[in-house]
Amino acid sequence: MSAILIVGGYGGIGEALTRRLTEQSRSVIVAGRDLSKAETLAARYDQRAMAWDARDEEGWRSALVKMEQQSIKLDGIVNLCGSILIKSVTNMTLDEFRAVFDVNVTTAFLTLKYGAPRLVQEGGGSIVLMSSVAARYGLANHEAIAAAKAAVEGLTLAAAASYAPRQVRVNAVAPALVETPLSQKFVSSDEAKKASAQMHPLGRIGQPDDIASILAMLVDPANNWMTGQVIGVDGGMSRVKPKRS
């Protein structure tokens, strides 16, 4: 059996990606810390679920051994682990800053450390990490997430160079605000949603399918001449200043 592993996979984008890959007749493993949540989503699409903490090395080792024992061949890995902390540096504790790096950078590092060699063993494949528009566009009070996602972009480029000779592609997707359970506090009212939409040149905030479509493209073997890319899926925020009437 060949499968795409979605780490941090039971959030809004994870569900959209699982559905999209299922519609493409691809096998998926939905992974996260909460086995119940992973199993609930996986069962909805007749897929598999696993649980471990993506910040934990032993969790990665054990999960990959278990997949090998079950004769699961990995074609690709998508790491959707992330967090949102909107605070100025002066109001942020060191522990909060470290926690943002742990969720965003440590999980990306471990995805590469354990996932890339496994894909080499399988003959190649695709790893996709998650960045953010905040890594390339100055947004007030986004210092922690901006720094963490900039680190993810650095990992993406270096790992793409390291593993290209072994046919493992490494890319990243950098969204702006996407309407998911994680972002609900930022779009909890019509007024807040309208204000957020106006920040994006295309006039709306993102939906999970906007991101899932690009993720699915990046793990598709048909697109196997693409590596070392950070793709902005951000309603134009990072690159476009629209004409205002």
C-alpha positions as CSV (number, residue, x, y, z in Angstrom):
1,M,0.0,0.0,0.0
2,S,1.3,3.5,-0.9
3,A,0.1,6.5,1.1
4,I,0.4,10.2,1.8
5,L,1.1,11.0,5.4
6,I,-0.6,14.1,6.7
7,V,0.9,15.2,10.0
8,G,-1.3,17.5,12.1
9,G,-4.0,16.3,9.7
10,Y,-7.3,16.7,11.5
11,G,-7.7,20.5,11.2
12,G,-9.6,22.3,8.5
13,I,-6.9,22.2,5.9
14,G,-6.1,18.5,6.8
15,E,-9.7,17.6,6.2
16,A,-9.9,19.4,2.9
17,L,-6.7,17.7,1.8
18,T,-7.8,14.2,3.0
19,R,-11.1,14.6,1.0
20,R,-9.3,15.8,-2.1
21,L,-6.8,13.0,-2.1
22,T,-9.5,10.5,-1.4
23,E,-11.4,11.8,-4.4
24,Q,-8.2,11.2,-6.4
25,S,-8.2,7.6,-5.2
26,R,-5.1,8.1,-3.1
27,S,-4.5,6.5,0.3
28,V,-4.0,8.8,3.2
29,I,-2.7,8.4,6.8
30,V,-4.2,11.1,9.1
31,A,-1.8,11.7,12.0
32,G,-2.0,14.0,15.0
33,R,-1.6,13.9,18.8
34,D,-5.3,13.1,19.4
35,L,-6.1,9.6,18.1
36,S,-9.8,10.0,18.5
37,K,-9.8,13.1,16.3
38,A,-7.5,11.5,13.7
39,E,-9.7,8.3,13.6
40,T,-12.9,10.3,13.3
41,L,-11.6,12.2,10.2
42,A,-10.0,9.1,8.7
43,A,-13.1,7.1,9.1
44,R,-15.2,9.7,7.3
45,Y,-13.1,9.1,4.1
46,D,-12.3,5.4,4.7
47,Q,-8.6,6.1,5.4
48,R,-6.2,5.2,8.1
49,A,-5.2,7.1,11.3
50,M,-2.2,7.2,13.6
51,A,-1.3,9.3,16.7
52,W,1.9,10.7,18.0
53,D,3.3,14.1,19.0
54,A,5.2,15.5,15.9
55,R,7.5,17.3,18.2
56,D,8.8,14.0,19.7
57,E,11.6,12.0,18.1
58,E,10.6,8.7,19.6
59,G,7.1,9.2,18.3
60,W,8.4,9.6,14.8
61,R,10.6,6.5,15.1
62,S,7.8,4.4,16.4
63,A,5.3,5.6,13.8
64,L,7.6,4.9,10.9
65,V,8.5,1.4,12.3
66,K,4.8,0.7,12.6
67,M,4.1,1.8,9.0
68,E,7.0,-0.5,7.8
69,Q,5.5,-3.4,9.7
70,Q,2.2,-2.8,8.0
71,S,3.9,-2.7,4.6
72,I,2.9,1.0,4.1
73,K,5.0,2.7,1.4
74,L,5.1,6.5,1.8
75,D,4.8,8.5,-1.4
76,G,4.7,11.9,0.4
77,I,4.5,13.7,3.7
78,V,2.6,16.9,4.4
79,N,3.3,18.7,7.7
80,L,0.3,20.9,8.6
81,C,1.4,21.5,12.2
82,G,1.1,25.2,13.2
83,S,0.0,27.7,15.7
84,I,-1.1,31.4,15.7
85,L,0.3,33.8,18.3
86,I,-0.5,37.5,17.7
87,K,1.5,39.4,20.3
88,S,4.2,42.0,20.2
89,V,7.7,41.1,21.4
90,T,7.3,43.2,24.5
91,N,4.1,41.4,25.6
92,M,5.4,37.9,24.7
93,T,7.1,35.6,27.2
94,L,10.2,33.6,26.2
95,D,8.2,30.4,26.9
96,E,5.5,31.6,24.4
97,F,8.2,32.3,21.8
98,R,9.8,28.9,22.3
99,A,6.4,27.2,22.0
100,V,5.8,28.8,18.6
101,F,9.1,27.5,17.4
102,D,8.5,24.0,18.8
103,V,5.1,23.6,17.0
104,N,6.3,25.1,13.7
105,V,10.0,24.6,13.4
106,T,10.7,21.5,15.5
107,T,7.9,19.5,13.7
108,A,9.3,20.6,10.3
109,F,12.8,19.6,11.3
110,L,11.6,16.2,12.5
111,T,9.5,15.7,9.4
112,L,12.7,16.1,7.3
113,K,15.0,14.2,9.7
114,Y,12.8,11.1,9.7
115,G,10.6,11.5,6.6
116,A,13.3,12.3,4.0
117,P,15.4,9.2,4.6
118,R,12.2,7.1,4.5
119,L,11.3,8.6,1.1
120,V,14.8,8.0,-0.1
121,Q,14.4,4.3,0.9
122,E,11.1,4.2,-1.1
123,G,12.8,5.6,-4.2
124,G,11.7,9.3,-3.8
125,G,8.7,11.3,-3.0
126,S,7.4,14.7,-1.9
127,I,7.6,16.6,1.4
128,V,5.5,19.7,1.9
129,L,5.9,22.1,4.8
130,M,3.8,25.0,5.9
131,S,5.1,28.6,6.0
132,S,3.0,31.8,6.2
133,V,2.6,35.1,4.5
134,A,4.0,36.6,7.7
135,A,7.5,35.2,6.8
136,R,7.7,37.6,3.9
137,Y,5.3,40.4,4.6
138,G,5.6,42.6,7.7
139,L,2.6,42.2,9.9
140,A,2.4,43.9,13.3
141,N,2.5,41.7,16.3
142,H,3.4,38.6,14.2
143,E,7.1,38.5,15.3
144,A,7.1,34.9,16.7
145,I,5.2,33.3,13.8
146,A,7.2,35.4,11.3
147,A,10.5,34.2,12.7
148,A,9.3,30.6,13.0
149,K,8.0,30.4,9.4
150,A,11.1,32.1,8.0
151,A,13.0,29.3,9.6
152,V,10.7,26.7,7.9
153,E,11.4,28.4,4.6
154,G,15.1,28.1,5.2
155,L,14.7,24.4,6.1
156,T,12.7,23.9,2.9
157,L,15.4,25.4,0.6
158,A,18.3,23.7,2.3
159,A,16.6,20.3,2.4
160,A,15.5,20.6,-1.2
161,A,19.1,21.0,-2.2
162,S,20.3,18.2,0.1
163,Y,17.7,15.6,-1.1
164,A,17.3,16.5,-4.8
165,P,19.9,14.0,-6.0
166,R,17.9,11.3,-4.2
167,Q,14.6,12.3,-5.8
168,V,13.0,13.7,-2.7
169,R,11.3,17.0,-3.4
170,V,10.8,19.5,-0.6
171,N,8.5,22.5,-1.1
172,A,6.4,24.8,1.2
173,V,3.1,26.6,1.0
174,A,2.7,30.0,2.6
175,P,-0.9,31.0,3.2
176,A,-2.4,34.2,4.5
177,L,-5.4,34.0,6.9
178,V,-7.5,30.8,6.2
179,E,-10.9,30.2,7.8
180,T,-10.3,27.1,10.0
181,P,-11.0,26.2,13.6
182,L,-7.5,27.5,14.5
183,S,-8.3,31.0,13.2
184,Q,-11.9,31.3,14.4
185,K,-11.1,34.0,17.0
186,F,-9.9,36.2,14.2
187,V,-13.0,35.8,12.1
188,S,-15.6,35.3,14.9
189,S,-17.8,38.2,13.7
190,D,-18.9,39.6,10.4
191,E,-17.0,42.8,11.2
192,A,-13.8,41.0,11.9
193,K,-14.2,38.8,8.8
194,K,-14.7,41.9,6.6
195,A,-11.7,43.7,8.1
196,S,-9.6,40.6,7.4
197,A,-10.9,40.2,3.9
198,Q,-10.0,43.8,3.1
199,M,-6.3,43.0,3.9
200,H,-6.2,40.6,0.9
201,P,-6.1,42.0,-2.6
202,L,-8.6,39.4,-3.9
203,G,-11.0,40.6,-1.3
204,R,-11.6,37.5,0.8
205,I,-9.9,35.3,3.4
206,G,-8.8,31.9,2.4
207,Q,-10.7,28.7,2.6
208,P,-9.2,25.2,3.4
209,D,-9.7,24.1,-0.2
210,D,-7.6,27.0,-1.5
211,I,-4.6,25.5,0.3
212,A,-5.5,21.8,-0.1
213,S,-5.6,22.1,-3.9
214,I,-2.0,23.3,-3.9
215,L,-0.9,20.7,-1.4
216,A,-2.4,18.0,-3.5
217,M,-0.6,19.3,-6.5
218,L,2.7,19.2,-4.7
219,V,2.4,15.6,-3.6
220,D,1.2,14.5,-7.1
221,P,4.0,12.5,-8.8
222,A,2.9,14.2,-12.1
223,N,4.6,17.4,-10.7
224,N,7.9,15.8,-9.9
225,W,10.1,18.5,-11.4
226,M,9.3,21.0,-8.7
227,T,11.4,21.4,-5.6
228,G,12.8,24.2,-3.4
229,Q,9.7,26.3,-3.9
230,V,7.7,28.4,-1.4
231,I,4.3,29.0,-2.9
232,G,2.3,32.0,-1.7
233,V,-1.4,31.1,-1.5
234,D,-2.4,34.3,0.1
235,G,-5.0,36.2,-1.9
236,G,-2.2,38.3,-3.3
237,M,-1.2,39.8,0.0
238,S,2.5,39.2,-0.2
239,R,3.0,40.4,-3.8
240,V,0.2,42.7,-4.9
241,K,-1.0,46.2,-4.0
242,P,-4.4,46.5,-5.7
243,K,-5.9,49.6,-7.3
244,R,-8.5,51.0,-5.0
245,S,-11.6,52.6,-6.5
